[in-house]
Amino acid sequence: MTGIDTSVQAQVDAQLLEQGAFAPLELLFNAGRLLYSDYESWRRREIEFLDGALMGNPDKIKAELEQAISYARRIKLVEQVQEFHAWHQNTSVDEVNSERPLRISMDPQLQRLIGSRYVRAQSVPQMDLFFDNPVVALTNGIVQALTTRNLASAQRQLDQLYAQAPTHSDLAAFDQLLAALGHLGHPVEEPRQELVFLLEVTPTARRLLGAQSRDLLSPLWGQLADAVRGAPFDPNEPALHRSFALCQAQDWPAVGDSVLSESGWQEHAALCLRLAESSFNRRQRVPALAAWCQVCWRAPAEASQAVGKLRQPELTTLWQRFLDDEPDADGAARDTRIAGSATGSATLTESDFPAWLLLNEPGLALPLAEDLATGTPAEESYRCVHRWIHARRARKQADELALRKNLQAIHPALFRVLKESV
């Protein structure tokens, strides 16, 4: 697998795990190359070619896609060409437009790179049975109608499915998705009820619509975000904050703005985690790590689980290095330790990650502030490490020696890391 970026490989693996397939279009979203608002404009035929909305160097984007597709082929995924159609607009020319596929690019290579998906070989249907089976044709027709936001067509085909296959296992699920589509375009009057509904319908949409579930779910989550705009963060109802709905819609710039506009956001681990996710997805490394440090201080016991949730290859690698830095004497897994105060600790705990990070990347002491930690047990050791790095850079030997002794006294485990780093 040489020659492939680990973050690109991780994106393919994550999609395959969650959706059973890999779609290069999803890679563009997740890598911050394509904003959902621009994608919406394309699906409405407001822009002709999707590639004109991509952000970044075209050659680099193409190289990333080629790497991902090369990896998909190496793990024996099978290519399927996709067609994208305009969303239903209820206009006189709508039916004609919906039959004409959207165009991704004038470049045939880029058109194929983005306009395909890759599935496991066993997931590819037998073509003769696939096309001759009216029930399969109806279910695929319902999926296409849902993802093109054509409620009338989806309802008509679902009625036919009820008539032809009254015991079909997905009838109730399709009913639920049609109800979700019916919410689109209507202001949210009861945010709590809508939150419960969307949390319930989201797994169903992802199971039946796969990567295309974004086209149904993102605008619904956006409507909920608008409904709770201006509501302050409540730790007792963390999901009723605008930032949560925006995370579900994967509107990463808006997530960051929402969190940063909240007074005292650093005091709430949920907001810190959302800001970290937003920043990582926008490739803003320092803000992402700064927010992650807050997670480690505010909710150290939940940090390892949060790493898995974020699925950010760089953070995963850093976290594993941190966990492996000092294994328990009895061989027990590091993530089973109880995180607590760093004071006088002979071992590293999850709240020590920020100080450990500085020792492993001293250059971060410039963009990461000394007062990044506020009122947490690990603050003293973090600040001690931060000051030691600056004293060392300034060649203030007396200050450097005093800070070394201080760290040795308050945190022997971090002092060991310091000795190994110089």
N, C-alpha and C positions, 0 to 999 in steps of 0.2 A: 504494500500500500504506500510505497514511497512517493513523495512528490505532492501529497495532498495536505492541505491545511487542516489541522486538527479541529478547528472550529467549524469548518465546512463539513467534515466527516461527522461531527457531532450533530449538526443540523439534520443531515440525512438520517442518521440513526434515530434521532428523537421523533422525526416525522413518521418513520416506519413503525416505531413503537406505539405512537399515539393513534395513527390513522391507518396503518397497514399499507401505506404507499408513500412515495416521495414525489412532491410536486415542486419543480424549480420556481414556480411563481411564489410559493410559500417562502422559499429561501430569500427571495427579494424583499418580502415583507419583513421577515425576521432579521435580516441583515441591515435594515434601515435604508435599503435602496429604493423602496417604493412606498409612498404614503397612501393610506387607504383612501383619502379624499381624492387623490389623482386617479386611483383605480376606479372609484365610483364614477368619476367624470367619463372615463373610458367606457364603462359598462352602460352609460347613458348615451353613448355616441357623441358626447360633447368634445372629445378629442379623437382623432382618427387612429393614431398609432400609440400603443402603450409605451414603447421604448423611449419616446420623447419625454416621458415623465420620470424616467429613472434618474436617480441621483448618484453622481460619481463618474469616474472615468469609464467610458463604454468598454474599452479593452479590458480593464480590470474586472468589470462586471461579467463580461463574456468568459474570462478566464476562470472566475469563481464558479460560474454555471458549468463550464466544461469539467472542472475538477469534481464537482458534485456528481455530475452525470457519469463520469468515468468511474467513480467509486460505486455508484449504484449498479453499474454494469458488472463491476468486479464481484459484487456480492450476489450476482445472478438475478437482479431485478429485470423485469421485462418492460420495454417501452410501450406506452399507449398514447396515441395522438389524441389531444383534446381540442374540442371546439368551444369557443366562448361566444355567447349570444347576448344581445342587449337586454337589459332589464325591461320588464313590461312597463309601459308608460301610459296606457289607456288613450292612445291617439289613433287617428284614422289610418295612419301608415304603420302602426305599431306591429301588426301581424307580419307585414312584408319585411320590416326591419329585423324582427326577431328570427326570421328564417335565414338572414344573411349573416354569416359568422363575422365576428369582430376581427380586426387585423392587429397583430402585435407589433410587427415591424416590416419594413420593406426589405430588410436583410433576411434572405431565406434561412440562413444559419441561425440567426437569433430567433426568428419565428419558430423554428423547430425546437431550439433549446428551451424556450419558455413555454411553448404550446404543447408540452408532453407531460406525462406522469409515468412513474415507474412502480410496478407492483411485483409481488412475488409470483413466480410462475404458476403456482397452484391456484392463484386468484384470478387468472385469466379464464374467462368463460369459454366453453366449447361453442364455437360460432354458430353451428347449425342449430343446436338446441337453444342457444341464446335468442336468436332472431325468430325462431318458430314458437317460442313460449309466450303466449299473450299476457300471462301474469307478470313475467319478468319485464316485458315491454311496458306494461302499465306502471310498475314500480319505478322503472327508470324514467318514464315520462313524468311521474309525480316529482321525482327528484329534480329533474330539469326545470319543471314549472316552479318549484319552490326556490331554486337558486336563481331563476330569472325573475322572481317576484311576481309570477302570474297566478294570482289566487284563483281566478275563475277556471283556468285550465287545470290547476292542481285539484280543485274540488270536483270537477267533472271526471277526471281520471280516477280519483279516489272513490267516487260513487260507483264507477265501473268495477273497481277492484273489490268493493264490498259485494257486488252482484256476482262476480266470477269466482271469488275466493273468500267466502264469508268467514273462514277460519284462519285466514292469513295472520301470522304472528305479529305483523307490524301495523295492523289497521289502527289500533289505538295510538301508536306512536306517530303515524302520519296525521291523525286527527289533531294531535298535540302540536305538530309542526305547522299545520294549517292555521290553528288558533294563534300561534306565534306570528305568522305572516299577517294575520288580521290585525295585530297590534301595531304594525308598521304604519307610520304616518299619523298616529293618534297620540296626543299629549298624555303623559303618564300622570294620572290623578292620585294614585295611591302607591307611592314608591316602595313601601314595604311589601305589598302584595306583588308588585311587578318584580321585585328582587327575588322573592320566593319562586315565582313562575319561571323566571329566566334561569335560575340555578337548577330548576327541575328539568327544563327543556334542553339545556345546553348539552348534557351527555347524549340525549336522544339525537339531537341535530348532528353531533360529531359522529355518532355511530352510523347514521343513515346517509348523511351528506358528505362525510369525510372532510377534505380540505375545503370544499365548497360551503361548508357550514358557516364560514366567515361571512358569506354574502347574506345570509339570513340573520345571524346573531349580532354582528358588529353594529348595524344601525339600531337594533333594539337596545343594546347596551348604551349606545350613544344617547338615545332618548331618555334612558334612566339617568345618565350622567347630567343631562340638561335639567331633569326634574329635581335633582338634589343640589344643583349649583348654588353655592352660597351657604349651604348647611355646614356648620362646623363639625370637625371630627369628634365622634363620640366613641371612646374606647369600649363602651358596652355594645355598640352597634358599628363595628369597624367597616362592615360591608356597605353601609348606607352613606359612605362618603363618595364624593365624585371620583376620587382617584381609583377606587375599586372598580367602578363601572368602566372607566376609561382603560384600565388594565385588561378587562375582559374584551373590550373592543380593540385592544392592541394599538391604541393611539398614544404612542410613547411620548411624543413632545408634550401633549396635553396632560399626561400623567405627571410629568416632571413639574409643569407649571402649577398643577393642582396641589401637589404636595408642598412645594416651596411657598405657596401663598398661605399655607396654614401656619398660624403662629405657634411656635414651639413644636414643630413637627419632629424635631430630634428626640423628643420625649416618648414617642410612640413607635414601637418596633414595626408595626404594620405599615406605617407611612414610610419608615426608613427602608423597608424591604421593597416597597413599590417604587421608591425613588431609585434604589439600586437596580431593579429590573429595568426601569425606564432608561437609565444611563447606560447600562450594559448593552441594551438593544440599539442605542444610538451611538455606540462605540465611543462613549465618553468615559475613558478608563478612570481618571482621577475622581470625578464626581461619583462614579459607581463604587469605587473602593471606599471613599469617604462615607457614603451612605451605608455600605456594608459594615464598616467599623462600628457605626451606631447600632446596627442589628446585633453585633457581637456583645456590645455593652448593655443594651436594653433587654435582650432576650437570649442570653448565651445558651441556655438549655435547648433552645429551638434552632440553633444556628446550623447544625449538621443537616437537619431535615430541610431547612430553607435552601441550602446549597443544592440539594437534589431538585427542589422545586424550580429554582432559577435555570438550571441546565446551561450554565455559562461555562464553556470549557476552561477558560483561563482561571476563573474562580475555583472551579472544581480541582484543577491542578494545584493551585496555591493552597487550598484547604487540605488536600491530601498530604502535601509536603508538611504543612503545619501539624497535622495529626500524627504523622510519622516521625516528627522531630525528636520526640522523647517517648518511646513506648513504655507502658507500665512494666514494672519489675516482674509482675506475675504473668505478663503476656496478654493481659486482658485488652480488649479493644479500647482505643482512646475515646471513642465517642460514647462510651458508657460511663465516663467520669461525670461526676456532678459538678457543674460549673459554679464557682463561687468567688469570693474575694481573692484578689491576687496577692494581698499583703502577706509577706513571709512565705509564699508558696514555694515548695520544692519541685512542683510539677507545673506544666502549662495547662491552663484551662481555656475554654472557648473565648472568654473575655480577654485573653491575652493576645489574641490574633493581631489586633492593631499594632501593638508594640513589637511583636514578632515580625510583622510585615516591614516595619521601619528598619529593623535590624538586618533583614534580608534584602531590602531595597532602600538604602539610605537616601537615595535621591528623592524619595517621596516625602522626606522631611521638609522639602521646599514648598510643594503645593499643598500638603496636608498641614493644617494649622496646629500649633501646640495646644490650643484650647479647644480642639475638636471634641474632646471628651469633656462633659460637664456633669459633675455630680455622680459619677459612677465609681464603684470600688477599684476599677482598673485604671482610673485616671492618673494616679500618682506614678505608676510604673511607665505608662505611656509617655507622660510628660518628661520623666527622667530620661528615657531613651531619646526622645525628641531633642532635649537640651544637650545630651551627650553628643549626638550627631553634629549639632551646630557648633559645639565647643571644639570638636575634633576638626571640623572643616575650617574653623577660625584659628586653629593651632593654639588654643588656650589650654595649655597642658595642665595647669593647676585645676581649672574648672572641670576638665575632662577626667582627671583622676578622682576628684571629689564626687562626680556623678557616677563613676564606675563603682566606687565604694558604697554609695547610696543604693544603687541598684542591687548590688550584692547583698546588702542588708535586707532590703524589702522584698526582693524576688530572686532567689538563687537560680531558679530555672531560666529566667530571662538573662541573668548574668552569664550563665553557661553559653547561651546563644550568642551573646555579645562577644565573649572570648573567642568563639569559633568563627565569628564574622570578621575579625581583624587579623 
